[in-house]
Amino acid sequence: MKIKIIILAALLAAGPALGQEIKSYIDKDGRTVDDISLPFVDDAGVIGTWRAVDYVEKPGDFTPGRQGFGGELYLKELVFLPDGKSPNGWLTWTKGVVMHHGDKTASRYEIKEISGAKYMFFEWKSGDYSIRHQKPHYYVLRKEAAIRRDNIDLPFVNDPAVIGKWESVDFVASPERFDPAAKAWGDDLYLKEMVFLPKGKGGKPWWTWTKGVVMHHGDKTASAYVIKEIKGARYMFFEWKSGDYVLRGAKPFYYVLKKK
């Protein structure tokens, strides 16, 4: 029989959203388990990428510009997507709380603006919390970038030259870096091919196209493409707007595809 222990987690800030009660109990193996079935409350301010800059015992110990923790930070970043989602399937969030569905922990976060930058103080509920029942310390993360969304509501303009199957042959930082005789990308290419169907339809249901642009309806990205003829072969240079673009604000690289 589980011995239930109700833990009223200390509030990091006032307000009804952060006031959600986190209930915990000790399971049969002696581990602290949090209730992660919390209702979703939106928090527009948390959406985006947060980069870890320090690890402290309590929020008051943090000094901007100086890392108090002497070693390498284990947690590198947290990414918050809309609707309580994250890129990691085992993490979800509601306003003020991050739920880890593997460890069964509900960790509070608080956002503060310090010297013009936004910082998050995030409870780190590791084995010290779950197994040794210690009070969690805090990761400090700095807001790096908001999630980028492109306008994908573009009118259809036909492009007969793009219709057909294109096979990936390289991945380059810019179209000028492509050399048909020397492949730049040493690893296996993630994107294998693209199929452009008539009337703006794509080879997959989640993307469509108009002349010069491919719209991804899941990621909300509009990626430019350019077709060039090089040494008698037709190549497409296609902007690859991956998570580095959407979540971290990076400039996209290009897939190079050859018309089959």
Summary of the structure (lengths in Angstrom):
residues: 260
radius of gyration: 23.5
end to end distance: 64.7
largest distance: 74.8
contacts: 680
relative contact order: 0.14
helix: 10%
strand: 43%
